[in-house]
């Protein structure tokens, strides 16, 4: 499966941004789709995940601020990010788990700065 991420950019603290991840196949056939992020000098960490049944999980640091959702008709997963903080600055990656194998999209840079 191929993943195309988009929507990153520069935003001020407290602002909002929505990331999109378009998959090359029906996302209902994918076990789980997730967003990860990697800040400079740090490991890549899970931000949010949505399972085939629609169940979601979030990193503690983004709970209440970020929302992961999907549009099955468009084969697209979204990450709505609100109340952004400087520490949210990172490259965000889309991930899919298919038949227990991980697939990654290219990263999209999110910079939160005044």
C-alpha positions as CSV (number, residue, x, y, z in Angstrom):
1,X,0.0,0.0,0.0
2,X,1.3,3.5,-0.8
3,X,0.6,6.4,1.5
4,X,0.6,10.1,0.5
5,X,0.7,12.5,3.4
6,X,0.0,16.2,3.1
7,X,-1.1,19.3,5.1
8,X,1.9,20.2,7.0
9,X,3.1,23.8,7.4
10,X,3.9,26.6,9.7
11,X,1.4,27.6,12.3
12,X,1.4,29.8,15.4
13,X,1.1,28.4,18.9
14,X,-2.6,27.8,19.7
15,X,-3.4,27.4,16.0
16,X,-4.8,24.4,14.1
17,X,-3.7,22.2,11.2
18,X,-5.2,19.2,9.5
19,X,-3.0,16.5,8.0
20,X,-4.3,14.1,5.4
21,X,-3.0,10.6,4.4
22,X,-4.3,9.1,1.2
23,X,-3.9,5.4,0.8
24,X,-3.7,3.5,-2.5
25,X,-6.2,0.9,-1.4
26,X,-9.4,0.6,0.5
27,X,-8.5,1.6,4.0
28,X,-11.2,-0.7,5.4
29,X,-8.9,-3.5,4.4
30,X,-6.0,-2.1,6.4
31,X,-5.7,-3.3,9.9
32,X,-4.8,0.1,11.4
33,X,-3.6,3.5,10.2
34,X,-1.6,5.8,12.4
35,X,0.2,9.1,12.6
36,X,3.7,9.2,14.0
37,X,6.0,12.1,14.5
38,X,9.7,12.6,14.9
39,X,11.3,15.7,16.2
40,X,15.0,16.5,15.6
41,X,17.3,14.2,17.6
42,X,14.3,12.2,18.9
43,X,12.8,8.9,18.2
44,X,9.7,8.5,16.0
45,X,6.7,8.2,18.4
46,X,3.1,7.2,17.9
47,X,0.7,10.2,17.9
48,X,-2.7,8.6,17.1
49,X,-4.1,5.4,15.6
50,X,-7.4,4.2,14.2
51,X,-8.2,0.6,13.8
52,X,-10.3,-1.1,11.1
53,X,-13.3,-1.0,13.5
54,X,-12.9,2.7,14.1
55,X,-11.3,2.4,17.5
56,X,-8.8,5.1,18.3
57,X,-5.8,5.6,20.6
58,X,-3.8,8.7,21.3
59,X,-0.5,9.6,22.9
60,X,-1.1,11.3,26.3
61,X,0.6,14.5,25.1
62,X,-2.1,15.0,22.4
63,X,-5.3,13.8,24.0
64,X,-8.0,16.4,23.9
65,X,-6.2,18.4,21.2
66,X,-5.7,16.0,18.3
67,X,-8.4,13.9,16.6
68,X,-7.8,11.1,14.1
69,X,-10.6,10.3,11.7
70,X,-11.1,8.6,8.3
71,X,-13.1,8.9,5.2
72,X,-13.4,5.4,3.8
73,X,-14.9,6.6,0.5
74,X,-11.8,8.7,-0.1
75,X,-9.4,6.1,1.4
76,X,-8.0,8.9,3.5
77,X,-7.1,9.3,7.2
78,X,-7.0,12.7,8.8
79,X,-5.3,14.2,11.9
80,X,-7.0,17.3,13.1
81,X,-4.6,19.2,15.4
82,X,-5.8,22.0,17.6
83,X,-4.2,24.1,20.3
84,X,-0.8,23.4,18.8
85,X,2.3,23.9,20.9
86,X,5.9,24.4,20.1
87,X,6.6,20.9,21.2
88,X,4.3,19.5,18.5
89,X,6.9,20.6,16.0
90,X,8.1,17.5,14.1
91,X,8.0,15.6,10.9
92,X,4.7,13.7,10.9
93,X,4.5,10.3,9.2
94,X,1.5,8.3,8.1
95,X,1.7,4.6,8.8
96,X,-0.4,1.6,7.8
97,X,-0.4,-2.0,9.1
98,X,-1.4,-4.5,6.4
99,X,-1.0,-8.2,7.0
100,X,1.2,-7.4,10.0
101,X,3.6,-5.4,7.9
102,X,4.2,-1.7,8.3
103,X,4.0,0.8,5.5
104,X,5.2,4.4,5.7
105,X,4.3,7.5,3.8
106,X,6.7,10.4,3.3
107,X,6.8,12.8,6.1
108,X,5.2,16.2,6.3
109,X,6.8,18.9,8.4
110,X,4.7,20.7,11.0
111,X,6.3,23.7,12.6
112,X,4.7,25.5,15.5
113,X,6.3,28.9,16.0
114,X,5.4,32.5,16.4
